[in-house]
Structures are given as structure tokens and as C-alpha cells.
Amino acid sequence: MQQDTHTSNSTSSVVLTGAILFANLDASGLAEYAVKAAIGGAIWLVFKITSDYVSERIKNKKEK
């Protein structure tokens, strides 16, 4: 009887873990999270642009 030797590396472990996690994904939950993340990013961007604009106006007002 011949003995089989298997070599395991980190790539196979990552692929196996990814396959298990991917099998448990909820597509609607993932889509909902993506929408929430996009909306949150847009809100952050508006606040950042507004902050930069106000800071520049205050800086220019102090220089005059």
C-alpha cells in the first residue's frame, strides 16, 4: 500500500477559508452594506469639501 503525502501551504488555506466565507455570504446584505458605505462616503466627502472651503475663506479673511 502506497502512502500519500500532502503538502499544505498558506495559499490553499486562504482559498479554503475564502470559499467557506463566500458560501455564507448574503448577497442582499452585501448590497445593502455597499449602498450604505457609498452614501456614508458621499456625506463625508461633502463635509470635507465644505470644511476645506470654510477654512480657506477664514484664512483669506485673516490675511486682509
C-alpha positions in Angstrom: 0.0 0.0 0.0 1.4 3.4 -1.0 1.3 6.2 1.4 0.1 9.6 0.1 1.9 12.7 1.3 0.1 16.0 1.0 1.8 19.3 1.2 -0.3 22.2 2.5 0.7 25.8 2.0 -0.9 29.1 3.1 -2.4 29.6 -0.3 -4.6 26.5 0.0 -5.6 27.6 3.5 -6.6 31.1 2.3 -8.6 29.6 -0.7 -10.4 27.2 1.6 -11.2 29.9 4.1 -12.4 32.2 1.4 -14.6 29.5 -0.1 -16.2 28.9 3.3 -16.8 32.6 3.9 -18.1 33.2 0.4 -20.6 30.3 0.8 -22.0 32.1 3.8 -22.4 35.5 2.2 -25.8 37.1 2.0 -26.0 38.9 -1.3 -28.8 41.2 -0.3 -27.0 42.1 2.9 -23.8 42.8 1.0 -25.6 45.0 -1.5 -27.2 46.9 1.4 -23.8 47.4 3.0 -22.3 48.7 -0.3 -25.2 51.2 -0.6 -24.7 52.4 3.0 -21.0 52.7 2.5 -21.4 54.7 -0.7 -23.9 57.1 1.0 -21.6 57.5 4.0 -18.6 58.2 1.8 -20.6 60.8 -0.2 -21.7 62.5 3.1 -18.1 62.5 4.3 -16.9 64.0 1.0 -19.4 66.8 1.3 -18.3 67.6 4.8 -14.6 67.5 3.8 -15.1 69.8 0.8 -17.2 72.2 2.9 -14.6 72.2 5.6 -11.8 73.0 3.1 -13.9 75.8 1.6 -14.7 77.4 5.0 -11.0 77.1 6.2 -9.8 78.8 3.0 -12.3 81.6 3.4 -11.3 82.1 7.1 -7.6 82.1 6.1 -8.2 84.7 3.3 -10.3 86.9 5.7 -7.5 87.0 8.3 -4.9 88.0 5.6 -6.9 91.1 4.6 
